Amino acid sequence: MILSSLVLFLTSTLLTFSADHILPGEAVAEVESREQKVWARAGGSAMLPCYLSPGKRQNLLSDKMSMLWLRHGGSGQQEPQVVLEVGPSGLRKMSLPMRPRVTVPDSALRSGDFSLRISPVRSGDAGLYEARVAHNTELLSCRLQLGVVTVTLSQPSPVVENEPLLLSCNSSHRARLVETCWFHKGHLLPTPRTFCLRGAHFMLRPAMSDAGYWRCQLRYSDDEVVSATYNLQILGFSGPSNPIVYAAAGSAADLPCTLSYLPSTSGSNMVTAHWSHLAQGHLQEWSISQNRSSRSFPLHLPTVGPGDAGQYRCAVNVGRRTISRDVTLAVVTVTPSIQGAVSEGSRLLLFCSLTHPRGHERFQWEHLESAPTDRQLTGATSHNQEGHRLQMGPTMEIPQVSQKDMGTWECSVHGPEGRLGAVEYGLQITGAQVSSPPIFSGQVTFGLTLTLFFLLTVCVLALALQKRAQPPVFPALEGMIAVTVPRKEMEEKQGEKIQQTEC
């Protein structure tokens, strides 16, 4: 009986103290208390929920409401610390250590939601939090235990590709840690390339495939299971690890250099890039101007030849750290056995060569008939209907060059990944004439026929006019004419036959 009386006395005293602290002069008719545990990752955000039941939100008066968030035992102190206080007039007070990181929106207060948001969360924020809300004649108390899970990296930001990395995970839970499990993209680790070391996850040479979301799961002796997710970004280069760019001799080439993501460019993290190439003992260098909105730093070469082939290095500086990648330029060249124009009937050999081959390239020759423009490195290939116009191998042989061989020949290089590049050769034949297209043959035949008919008509008219215009015969010359006319008529008749035949 004495014990029951003591409990009632202490409860009454506590309620009176709470009510006087929040709303002096107001009587408390009902107390609603809730307690739960919330876990958050350090660096992320945490939401400590505290809100009225839906039935009590309708009668909420903002001018008769006050709210107080407290933290118990923070920083080794015994007395509760004020985190956030909102009076009936709307005036807010915050503690200095957490002032920029805690908030309760006004719109949420008016709707009966008093949840406290902390962002970003720090490992020292773990502890017991309490909300005391006085509204109308009631008192709402919310008690929450905030636990913090911390994921740490051995590398300073940013994490660089191929540099050793150690991921560790721990929490503010006081029980004994029994097991630590790591998951990457839903798959349980370790893998053949990684292993666990005292609950941490070690990566000897992190690759771009290791980027993405990681989840650590901690199991304690009291069966408490805690997990946290971390988005790991690895600074490296997009695309294959050893890229090769194929370009035709005489064409332009673009060498890629693209970062996996663009780090922050504030302060000392300025991003700059430069290219270098060692050719015949001379070092060539190019500086790439920074573009804050782009993570790509390509090198453009207007015209390349066999002497430009080789290894180029792209070095990108991010703050005090430098990452680099080598890009190989392979040039495709055609060398004919006969330089310049080729005589018809000659034997011609075309040699297709590639600098820096990998050993699995295949060559294919194709006659494109007409010479298109800008086809040096196009992915499409025109298919000739004639089977003998395609030939495999680096060497193309034409035993006897004829007019049908004139035009553009293409040597394309293929690999396991498909078409890699191509180069073109224009074959010119000495004395060869380009025939008219078939669409004009009918017009030419009609014009020749009409011309011949006109000439024949003119010849007939000329003969008729010549007979009518013969000169008169004089008496003194009758004997001579009588003798010579038959022969002249005979010559005229022969002349007419010759003219008709010519016409």
GIDASUL-V703429 format. One record per pair of residues at least 24 apart in sequence whose ideal C-beta (glycine too) atoms are under 10 Angstrom apart, sorted by the first residue. I is the first residue (numbers start at 1). GAP is how many residues later the second one is. D is the distance in Angstrom with one decimal. If there is no record, write none. Layout:
# GIDASUL-V703429
i=[I;I]
gap=[GAP;GAP]
d=[D;D]
This chain:
# GIDASUL-V703429
i=[15;15;18;18;18;18;18;19;19;19;19;19;21;21;21;21;22;22;22;22;22;22;22;22;22;22;22;22;22;22;23;23;23;23;23;23;23;23;23;23;23;23;24;24;26;26;26;26;26;26;26;26;26;27;27;28;28;28;28;29;29;29;29;30;30;30;30;30;30;31;31;31;31;32;32;32;32;32;32;32;33;33;33;33;33;33;34;34;34;34;34;34;35;35;35;35;35;35;35;36;36;36;36;37;37;37;37;37;37;37;38;38;38;38;38;38;38;39;39;39;39;39;39;39;39;39;39;39;39;39;39;40;40;40;40;40;40;40;40;40;40;40;40;41;41;41;41;41;41;41;41;41;41;41;41;41;41;41;42;42;42;42;42;42;42;42;42;42;42;42;42;42;42;42;42;43;43;43;43;43;43;43;43;43;43;44;44;44;44;44;44;44;44;44;44;45;45;45;45;45;45;46;46;46;46;46;46;46;46;46;46;46;46;46;46;46;47;47;47;47;47;47;48;48;48;48;48;48;48;48;48;48;48;48;48;48;48;48;49;49;49;49;49;49;49;50;50;50;50;50;50;50;50;50;50;50;50;50;50;50;50;51;51;51;51;51;51;51;51;51;51;52;52;52;52;52;52;52;52;53;53;54;56;56;56;56;56;57;57;57;57;57;58;59;59;59;59;60;60;60;60;60;60;60;61;61;61;61;62;62;62;62;62;62;62;63;63;63;64;64;64;64;64;65;65;65;65;65;65;65;65;65;65;66;66;66;66;66;66;67;67;67;67;67;67;67;67;67;67;67;68;68;68;68;68;68;68;69;69;69;69;69;69;69;69;69;69;69;69;69;69;70;70;70;70;70;70;70;71;71;71;71;71;71;71;71;71;71;72;72;72;72;72;72;73;73;74;74;74;74;74;74;74;75;75;80;80;80;81;81;83;83;83;83;83;83;84;84;84;85;86;86;88;97;97;97;98;98;101;104;109;112;114;114;115;115;116;116;116;118;118;121;121;121;121;122;122;123;123;123;123;123;123;123;124;124;125;126;126;126;126;127;145;146;147;147;147;147;147;147;148;148;148;148;149;149;149;149;149;149;149;149;149;150;150;150;151;151;151;151;151;151;151;151;152;152;153;153;154;154;154;155;155;155;155;155;156;156;156;157;157;157;157;157;157;157;157;158;158;158;158;158;158;158;158;158;158;158;158;158;158;159;159;159;159;159;159;159;159;159;160;160;160;160;160;160;160;160;161;161;161;161;161;161;161;161;161;161;161;161;161;161;162;162;162;162;162;162;162;162;162;162;163;163;163;163;163;163;163;163;164;164;164;164;164;165;165;165;165;165;165;165;165;165;165;166;166;166;166;166;167;167;167;167;167;167;167;167;167;167;167;167;167;168;168;168;168;168;168;168;169;169;169;169;169;169;169;169;169;169;169;169;170;170;170;170;170;170;171;171;171;171;171;171;171;172;173;173;173;173;173;173;173;174;174;174;175;175;175;175;175;175;175;176;176;176;177;177;177;177;177;177;178;178;178;178;178;178;178;178;179;179;179;179;179;180;180;180;180;181;181;181;181;181;181;181;182;182;182;182;183;183;183;183;183;183;183;184;184;184;184;184;184;184;184;185;185;185;185;185;185;185;186;186;188;189;189;203;203;206;206;206;207;207;207;208;208;208;208;208;208;208;208;209;210;211;211;211;211;233;233;233;234;234;235;235;235;235;235;235;235;235;235;236;236;236;236;236;237;237;237;237;237;237;237;238;238;239;239;240;241;241;242;242;242;242;242;242;243;243;243;243;243;244;244;244;244;244;244;244;244;244;244;245;245;245;245;245;245;245;245;245;245;245;245;245;246;246;246;246;246;246;246;246;246;246;246;246;246;246;246;246;246;246;247;247;247;247;247;247;247;247;247;247;247;247;247;247;247;248;248;248;248;248;248;248;248;248;248;248;248;248;248;248;249;249;249;249;249;249;249;249;249;249;249;249;249;249;249;249;250;250;250;250;250;250;250;250;251;251;251;251;251;251;251;251;251;251;251;251;251;251;251;252;252;252;252;252;252;252;253;253;253;253;253;253;253;253;253;253;253;253;253;253;254;254;254;254;255;255;255;255;255;255;255;255;255;255;255;256;256;256;256;256;256;256;257;257;257;257;257;257;257;257;257;257;257;257;257;257;258;258;258;258;258;258;258;258;259;259;259;259;259;259;259;259;260;260;261;262;262;262;262;262;262;262;263;263;263;263;263;264;264;265;265;265;265;265;267;268;268;268;269;269;269;269;269;270;270;270;271;271;271;271;271;271;272;272;272;272;272;272;273;273;273;273;273;273;273;273;273;273;273;274;274;274;274;274;274;274;275;275;275;275;275;275;275;276;276;276;276;276;276;277;277;277;277;277;277;277;277;278;278;278;278;279;279;279;279;279;279;280;280;284;284;285;286;286;288;288;288;298;299;299;301;304;304;304;305;305;305;306;306;306;306;306;306;307;307;308;309;309;309;309;310;310;311;328;328;328;329;329;330;330;330;330;330;330;330;330;330;331;331;331;331;332;332;332;332;332;332;332;332;332;332;332;332;333;333;333;334;334;334;334;334;334;334;334;334;334;335;336;336;336;336;337;337;337;338;338;340;340;341;341;341;341;341;341;342;342;342;342;342;342;342;342;342;343;343;343;343;343;344;344;344;344;344;344;344;344;344;344;345;345;345;345;345;346;346;346;346;346;346;347;347;347;347;347;348;348;348;348;348;348;348;348;348;348;349;349;349;349;349;350;350;350;350;350;350;350;350;350;350;351;351;351;351;352;352;352;352;352;352;352;352;352;352;352;352;353;353;353;353;354;354;354;354;354;354;357;357;358;358;358;360;360;360;361;361;361;361;361;361;361;362;362;362;362;362;362;362;362;362;363;363;363;363;363;363;363;363;363;363;363;364;364;364;364;364;364;364;364;364;364;364;364;364;365;365;365;365;365;365;365;365;365;365;365;365;365;365;366;366;366;366;366;366;366;366;366;366;367;367;367;367;367;367;367;367;367;367;367;368;368;368;368;368;368;369;369;369;369;369;370;370;371;371;371;371;371;371;371;371;372;372;372;375;375;375;375;375;376;376;376;376;376;377;377;377;377;377;377;378;378;378;378;378;379;379;379;379;379;379;380;381;381;381;381;381;382;382;396;398;401;401;401;401;402;402;403;403;403;403;403;403;404;404;405;405;406;406;407;452;455;455;456;456;457;458;459;459;459;459;459;460;460;460;462;462;463;463;463;463;463;463;466;466;466;466;467;467]
gap=[124;126;50;114;116;121;123;113;115;118;119;120;45;47;111;113;43;44;45;46;63;65;66;110;111;112;113;117;118;119;41;42;43;64;65;109;110;111;112;113;114;116;42;110;38;40;62;108;109;110;111;112;113;110;111;106;109;110;111;107;108;109;110;26;106;107;108;109;110;107;108;109;110;24;101;106;107;108;109;110;97;106;107;108;109;110;97;106;107;108;109;110;93;95;106;107;108;109;110;106;107;108;109;91;107;108;109;110;136;187;80;91;106;107;108;109;110;87;106;107;108;109;110;132;133;134;185;186;187;188;189;78;79;80;81;82;85;86;106;107;108;109;188;79;80;82;107;108;109;110;128;130;175;185;186;187;188;189;78;79;80;81;82;83;84;106;107;108;109;110;128;129;130;186;188;76;77;78;79;80;105;107;108;185;187;74;75;76;77;104;105;107;184;185;186;56;72;73;74;75;76;55;56;70;71;72;73;74;75;79;80;83;98;100;101;102;68;69;70;71;72;97;35;54;56;66;67;68;69;70;81;82;83;94;95;96;97;98;64;65;66;67;82;93;95;54;62;63;64;65;66;79;80;81;82;83;90;91;92;93;94;57;60;61;62;63;64;80;82;89;91;59;60;61;62;81;83;86;88;59;87;58;56;79;80;82;84;53;54;55;56;78;54;53;76;77;79;49;50;51;52;75;76;78;27;49;74;75;26;27;28;44;47;48;73;25;26;27;24;70;71;72;73;25;44;45;47;49;68;69;70;71;75;24;25;66;67;68;69;25;37;42;47;49;64;65;66;67;68;73;25;46;62;63;64;65;66;25;26;29;33;35;45;47;60;61;62;63;64;73;75;25;58;59;60;61;62;73;24;26;27;45;54;56;57;58;59;75;55;56;57;58;71;73;54;55;24;50;51;52;53;54;55;49;52;48;49;50;46;48;33;35;42;46;47;48;30;32;47;47;28;47;46;25;27;28;24;27;24;27;24;28;26;28;27;29;26;28;30;28;30;25;27;28;29;26;28;25;26;27;29;47;48;49;24;48;47;24;45;46;47;45;27;26;24;25;26;27;77;79;24;25;78;80;24;67;68;69;77;78;79;80;81;66;78;80;50;63;64;65;77;78;79;81;48;78;77;79;46;48;49;48;51;79;80;166;163;164;165;76;78;106;107;112;161;162;164;75;76;77;78;101;102;103;105;106;111;160;161;163;165;44;47;51;52;73;74;75;76;77;46;74;75;76;158;161;162;163;44;45;46;47;49;50;73;74;75;76;80;99;162;164;41;42;43;44;45;46;72;74;79;161;40;41;42;43;71;72;158;160;38;39;40;41;42;29;36;37;38;39;40;41;45;67;69;31;34;35;36;37;27;29;32;33;34;35;36;39;43;47;49;63;65;29;30;31;32;33;34;48;30;31;32;45;46;47;48;49;57;58;59;61;29;30;46;48;56;58;45;47;49;53;55;56;57;54;45;47;48;49;51;52;53;46;48;50;43;44;45;46;47;48;49;44;45;46;41;42;43;44;47;49;40;41;42;43;44;45;46;47;38;39;40;41;46;36;37;38;39;34;35;36;37;38;44;46;32;33;34;35;30;31;32;33;34;44;46;25;26;27;28;29;30;31;48;24;25;26;27;28;29;30;27;29;29;25;27;29;31;26;28;30;27;29;34;26;27;28;29;30;31;33;52;25;24;24;25;49;50;27;28;30;26;27;24;25;26;27;28;81;83;86;88;24;25;80;87;89;58;77;79;86;87;88;90;57;58;86;88;177;84;85;69;83;84;85;86;116;82;83;84;85;86;83;84;85;86;112;113;114;171;176;177;54;56;59;64;67;82;83;84;85;86;132;175;176;82;83;84;85;86;108;109;110;115;131;166;167;169;173;174;175;176;177;54;56;57;58;61;62;82;83;84;85;129;130;174;175;176;56;83;84;85;86;127;128;129;162;163;165;173;174;175;176;54;55;56;57;58;59;60;82;83;84;85;86;104;106;127;174;53;54;55;81;83;126;173;174;50;51;52;53;54;80;81;123;124;125;126;170;171;172;173;48;49;50;51;52;124;125;46;47;48;49;50;51;55;56;59;76;77;78;124;168;44;45;46;47;31;42;43;44;45;46;57;59;72;73;74;40;41;42;43;58;69;71;31;38;39;40;41;42;55;56;57;58;59;67;68;70;36;37;38;39;40;56;58;67;35;36;37;38;57;59;64;66;35;63;34;29;30;31;32;33;34;56;32;53;55;56;58;54;55;25;27;28;53;54;52;50;51;52;48;49;50;51;52;47;48;49;24;26;45;46;47;48;25;43;44;45;46;50;24;25;26;41;42;43;44;45;49;50;51;25;39;40;41;42;43;50;24;26;37;38;39;40;52;35;36;37;38;39;48;24;31;33;34;35;36;50;52;32;33;34;35;28;29;30;31;32;33;27;30;24;28;28;26;28;26;27;28;29;28;30;28;25;26;27;26;28;50;25;26;27;47;48;49;24;48;47;24;45;46;47;45;46;45;27;28;30;26;27;24;25;26;27;28;31;83;90;91;24;25;90;92;29;31;44;45;79;80;81;88;89;90;91;92;78;90;92;31;60;62;75;76;77;89;90;91;92;90;60;73;89;91;58;60;61;63;89;88;90;86;87;88;89;90;91;56;59;63;64;85;86;87;88;90;58;86;87;88;89;56;57;58;59;61;62;85;86;87;88;54;55;56;57;84;52;53;54;55;83;84;50;51;52;53;54;48;49;50;51;52;53;57;61;79;81;46;47;48;49;50;41;44;45;46;47;48;59;61;75;77;43;44;45;60;41;42;43;44;57;58;59;60;61;70;71;73;41;42;58;70;40;57;59;66;67;69;56;58;57;58;62;54;55;56;33;52;53;54;55;59;60;30;31;32;50;51;52;53;54;58;28;29;30;31;32;33;48;49;50;51;59;26;27;28;29;30;32;46;47;48;49;50;55;58;24;25;26;27;28;29;30;31;32;44;45;46;47;60;24;25;30;42;43;44;45;46;56;58;24;29;31;37;38;39;40;41;42;43;60;39;40;41;42;56;58;35;37;38;39;40;37;38;35;36;37;38;53;54;55;56;36;38;52;33;35;47;48;49;34;45;46;47;48;35;42;43;44;45;46;32;34;41;43;44;33;39;40;41;42;43;39;29;31;33;38;41;26;28;29;29;26;28;29;31;27;30;26;28;29;30;31;32;25;28;24;27;26;28;27;51;47;48;44;47;46;45;37;40;41;43;44;39;40;43;37;41;29;32;33;36;37;40;26;29;30;33;25;29]
d=[7.3;9.7;9.3;5.9;8.3;6.2;7.3;9.2;6.8;9.6;9.9;6.1;9.4;7.3;7.3;9.0;9.5;5.1;8.0;6.0;9.3;9.4;9.7;5.4;7.5;4.0;9.6;7.1;9.9;10.0;7.6;8.4;5.6;9.5;7.5;9.8;9.8;4.0;8.7;9.5;9.0;8.3;9.8;9.8;7.7;9.3;9.9;6.5;9.7;8.4;6.4;9.5;9.1;5.9;10.0;7.5;6.6;6.8;4.8;8.4;4.5;5.9;8.6;9.6;9.8;7.8;4.9;7.3;9.2;7.6;5.1;7.9;6.5;8.7;9.2;7.2;7.5;5.1;7.0;8.8;9.7;9.0;8.0;4.4;7.5;7.0;9.2;8.3;7.5;5.1;7.1;8.3;9.2;9.1;8.9;7.5;4.1;6.9;7.8;8.6;8.2;5.8;7.6;9.9;7.0;4.4;7.9;6.4;9.8;9.1;9.8;8.7;5.6;7.2;5.4;7.1;9.8;9.6;9.3;7.9;4.7;7.6;6.3;7.7;9.2;9.0;9.7;10.0;5.8;8.1;7.7;7.5;9.3;9.4;4.7;10.0;8.1;8.9;6.8;7.4;5.9;7.3;8.3;9.5;6.9;9.9;7.4;5.1;7.5;6.6;9.6;9.5;9.5;10.0;9.2;4.1;7.0;7.1;7.7;5.6;6.1;4.9;9.2;8.3;9.3;5.4;6.9;4.3;7.3;8.6;9.9;9.5;9.5;8.3;9.8;9.5;5.4;6.8;8.3;9.4;9.8;8.3;7.9;9.6;8.3;9.5;7.5;6.6;5.7;9.4;9.1;9.8;8.1;8.6;9.1;9.3;6.6;6.7;3.7;6.7;6.4;9.8;9.9;8.4;7.3;4.6;7.4;9.1;4.9;7.5;9.9;9.7;9.6;6.2;9.4;8.1;5.6;7.5;5.4;8.0;9.1;9.9;9.5;9.5;9.8;9.3;6.1;4.4;7.8;7.3;5.6;9.7;7.5;7.6;9.9;4.8;9.6;6.6;8.4;8.8;4.8;8.6;9.4;7.4;7.4;9.2;9.9;7.9;4.5;5.5;7.1;9.2;9.3;4.3;9.6;7.1;7.2;8.7;3.5;9.2;7.6;8.3;8.4;5.7;4.5;6.1;6.3;9.7;9.2;8.5;8.4;8.8;3.8;7.9;8.0;8.0;7.3;8.8;6.5;8.4;9.4;8.4;7.0;7.9;8.7;7.5;8.8;9.4;6.4;3.9;8.7;9.6;9.0;9.8;8.6;6.5;9.6;9.0;7.4;7.9;5.3;5.8;7.4;10.0;9.4;10.0;7.3;6.2;8.0;9.8;7.8;9.1;7.2;5.7;9.0;5.8;8.1;9.1;6.4;8.1;6.7;5.7;8.6;9.7;7.4;9.0;9.2;9.3;7.1;6.7;4.5;7.7;10.0;9.9;9.9;8.5;7.4;5.2;8.2;9.5;7.1;7.0;5.4;9.4;6.8;7.3;4.9;7.9;8.8;9.0;9.2;9.8;8.4;7.1;4.7;7.7;8.6;9.3;9.4;9.5;7.6;7.8;8.2;5.3;6.5;7.3;5.2;8.1;9.5;9.0;9.9;9.9;8.9;7.0;4.7;7.8;7.2;9.6;8.1;9.8;8.2;10.0;8.5;5.7;7.2;5.4;7.8;8.8;6.5;4.3;7.5;6.6;8.8;9.8;5.7;6.4;9.2;7.9;8.2;9.0;5.2;8.7;9.1;7.3;9.0;9.1;9.6;7.3;9.3;9.9;7.0;8.8;9.8;7.1;9.3;9.2;9.7;6.6;9.1;9.6;8.7;9.2;8.9;9.4;8.7;9.4;9.1;7.6;8.3;9.3;9.3;9.2;7.5;7.4;8.8;9.7;9.1;8.5;9.5;7.8;9.9;8.1;6.0;9.4;9.5;7.4;9.1;5.2;8.9;5.0;9.6;8.9;9.2;7.1;8.1;9.2;9.0;9.6;8.4;3.7;9.0;8.2;9.5;8.3;6.1;5.2;6.0;9.9;8.9;6.8;5.0;9.5;9.7;9.1;8.8;7.5;9.9;7.3;5.7;7.3;3.8;9.4;9.5;9.8;7.9;10.0;9.9;7.7;9.5;6.3;5.8;8.6;4.4;9.2;8.9;9.6;8.6;8.1;8.7;8.7;9.7;10.0;8.8;9.7;9.9;9.9;9.6;9.6;8.6;8.6;9.0;8.1;8.8;9.1;10.0;9.5;9.9;6.7;8.0;4.2;9.7;9.9;9.7;8.5;5.1;8.7;8.4;6.5;8.5;7.5;9.4;9.5;6.8;9.3;8.6;6.8;6.7;5.3;6.4;9.3;8.3;7.3;5.2;7.2;8.5;6.4;9.3;5.8;8.2;6.3;6.5;6.3;8.9;9.0;5.4;6.6;3.3;7.6;9.3;7.7;7.1;9.5;9.9;9.1;4.9;7.0;7.4;9.8;9.3;7.7;9.6;8.9;9.3;9.6;7.8;7.1;9.4;9.6;9.3;9.2;7.5;7.0;5.7;7.3;7.9;9.7;8.6;7.5;4.6;8.5;8.9;4.9;8.2;8.5;8.5;7.4;5.5;7.3;5.2;7.7;9.4;9.7;9.9;6.2;4.2;7.7;7.5;9.7;10.0;6.6;7.5;7.7;7.7;8.9;8.4;7.0;4.1;7.7;9.5;8.6;6.7;7.3;8.0;9.1;9.3;3.5;8.4;6.5;9.1;9.0;6.7;8.4;7.7;9.4;9.0;7.5;9.5;9.8;9.3;5.7;8.5;9.0;5.0;9.4;7.9;9.2;7.4;5.6;10.0;8.4;5.8;9.9;6.2;8.7;9.1;9.7;9.9;9.8;3.9;5.0;4.4;8.9;6.1;6.3;4.2;8.3;6.2;7.7;5.9;7.9;10.0;9.7;8.5;5.0;6.1;5.6;9.5;9.0;9.8;9.9;8.1;7.5;4.4;8.8;9.3;6.5;7.2;5.8;7.8;8.5;7.3;4.4;8.2;7.7;9.8;8.7;6.6;7.3;5.6;7.7;8.7;7.1;4.4;7.9;7.1;8.7;9.1;9.4;7.2;9.7;6.9;7.6;5.4;7.9;8.6;9.4;9.8;9.9;5.6;6.8;8.6;9.4;9.0;8.6;9.5;8.8;10.0;9.6;9.6;8.3;5.7;8.8;7.6;7.8;8.5;5.9;9.6;5.1;8.0;7.8;9.4;8.8;5.9;9.0;6.3;9.4;8.4;7.1;8.6;7.7;5.8;8.6;6.4;8.6;6.8;6.2;7.0;9.5;6.4;8.9;6.7;8.1;6.5;4.8;9.1;10.0;6.9;8.3;9.8;8.0;8.4;7.6;9.1;4.8;9.6;8.3;8.7;9.0;9.5;9.4;8.1;9.5;9.8;8.6;6.9;8.4;7.2;9.8;7.8;8.5;5.2;7.2;10.0;7.7;4.6;7.9;5.6;7.2;9.8;7.4;9.2;8.0;9.7;9.8;9.5;9.4;10.0;8.9;6.4;7.1;5.4;7.0;9.6;9.7;9.4;8.4;9.6;8.4;5.1;8.0;6.2;7.8;9.7;9.6;9.2;7.4;9.9;6.2;9.0;9.2;4.5;3.0;8.4;9.4;7.9;9.6;5.2;9.6;8.6;8.7;6.6;7.4;5.8;7.1;7.7;6.6;6.4;10.0;8.8;8.2;7.5;5.2;8.0;8.7;9.2;3.9;6.3;9.7;9.0;9.8;6.5;6.5;3.8;7.1;9.0;6.9;5.3;6.5;9.9;9.2;9.3;5.4;6.7;4.4;7.7;9.7;9.5;9.5;8.9;6.2;6.3;7.7;7.1;9.4;9.0;7.7;8.2;9.3;9.4;9.3;7.2;6.8;9.8;9.1;9.2;8.9;9.9;4.2;6.5;9.2;9.8;8.0;9.4;7.0;6.3;5.4;6.5;7.2;8.7;8.9;8.5;7.8;4.6;8.7;8.7;4.8;7.8;9.7;9.8;6.0;9.6;8.3;8.8;9.7;5.2;7.2;5.4;7.6;9.9;9.7;6.2;4.3;8.0;7.3;5.6;7.4;4.7;9.1;6.6;7.4;8.9;5.6;8.6;8.4;9.0;6.8;7.9;9.6;7.0;4.5;6.0;7.0;9.1;9.5;3.7;9.0;7.1;9.3;6.5;7.1;8.8;6.0;4.4;7.5;7.8;9.4;9.8;9.5;9.4;4.2;7.6;8.0;6.5;8.4;8.3;9.8;7.8;9.9;6.6;9.6;8.2;8.2;7.6;4.1;9.5;9.5;8.9;9.8;5.3;7.9;9.4;9.2;9.2;8.1;5.6;9.9;9.0;9.6;8.1;9.4;4.8;6.9;9.8;6.1;4.5;9.1;9.2;7.7;8.0;7.1;8.1;8.6;6.6;7.0;5.5;8.4;8.8;9.0;7.3;4.8;8.6;9.6;3.8;9.6;9.3;6.4;6.7;4.6;7.3;9.8;9.9;10.0;9.7;9.6;9.1;7.9;5.8;8.6;8.3;9.9;4.6;9.9;5.9;6.9;5.5;7.8;8.7;9.7;7.2;5.1;8.5;7.3;9.3;9.6;8.2;6.5;7.3;4.7;7.4;9.7;8.5;7.5;7.8;9.3;8.9;6.8;7.2;9.0;6.3;9.9;9.8;7.5;9.6;9.5;8.9;9.9;9.2;9.6;8.3;10.0;8.9;9.7;8.0;9.5;7.7;6.7;9.9;5.8;6.5;7.9;9.9;5.2;9.6;5.8;8.2;9.9;5.9;8.6;9.6;9.3;9.3;9.1;3.9;6.1;7.8;7.3;8.3;9.1;5.6;9.4;8.1;7.8;5.9;5.3;4.6;7.4;8.7;9.0;8.4;8.1;7.6;5.0;8.4;9.0;8.6;9.7;9.2;8.6;9.1;6.8;8.6;5.8;8.5;5.4;6.8;4.3;9.9;9.0;6.5;9.8;9.6;9.9;8.7;7.8;9.2;5.7;5.4;7.6;4.3;9.8;9.1;9.4;9.6;6.8;8.2;9.7;9.2;9.8;8.8;9.9;7.9;8.8;9.0;4.7;6.7;4.6;8.9;8.9;8.6;5.2;8.6;8.9;6.6;6.9;5.7;6.8;9.3;7.3;7.3;4.9;7.8;9.6;8.2;5.8;6.3;7.0;9.2;9.3;5.3;6.8;6.6;6.3;9.6;5.3;6.4;7.6;9.5;8.4;9.4;7.4;5.1;8.9;9.0;7.7;7.1;5.7;6.9;7.6;8.3;7.5;4.5;8.5;8.9;5.3;7.9;10.0;7.6;9.8;6.3;7.1;5.5;7.8;10.0;9.7;9.2;7.1;4.1;7.9;7.8;6.4;7.4;6.1;8.4;6.6;5.7;8.0;9.1;8.5;4.6;7.3;7.2;9.5;9.6;3.7;8.8;7.9;9.5;7.1;8.7;6.9;9.9;9.2;9.5;8.1;9.4;6.0;8.8;8.6;9.3;8.9;9.9;7.4;9.7;9.8;9.5;6.0;6.4;9.0;5.3;6.9;5.6;9.6;7.0;9.8;7.2;8.6;9.2;9.0;7.3;4.6;7.3;9.6;9.4;9.2;7.0;5.8;4.4;8.4;9.0;6.1;7.3;6.1;7.7;9.9;6.9;7.5;5.7;8.2;9.7;9.8;8.4;7.3;5.1;8.2;6.5;9.2;8.9;8.6;7.0;4.4;7.6;7.6;8.7;8.6;4.3;9.6;6.3;7.2;5.7;8.2;9.5;5.5;8.0;9.5;9.3;7.2;5.0;8.2;7.1;9.0;10.0;9.0;9.3;9.8;8.8;7.4;9.6;6.5;7.6;5.7;8.0;8.9;6.5;4.4;7.1;5.5;7.6;9.9;9.2;9.2;5.2;7.5;9.9;6.2;7.0;9.7;6.1;3.9;9.6;7.6;10.0;5.8;9.5;7.0;9.4;8.5;8.0;7.2;7.4;9.8;6.2;9.1;7.9;6.4;6.4;6.3;9.8;9.3;9.2;5.4;6.4;8.8;9.7;9.8;9.0;9.7;7.4;9.9;8.0;5.7;10.0;9.7;9.2;8.9;7.8;6.5;9.8;7.2;8.1;10.0;8.4;8.7;8.2;7.6;6.1;9.5;9.2;7.9;8.6;6.3;9.6;5.0;7.9;8.4;7.9;9.9;10.0;7.4;9.5;5.8;7.8;9.7;8.5;9.5;6.1;8.7;5.0;9.2;8.3;9.4;5.9;7.0;8.0;4.1;9.6;8.4;8.1;8.1;9.7;9.5;9.2;5.8;7.0;8.2;9.8;8.3;9.5;8.8;9.9;8.6;9.3]
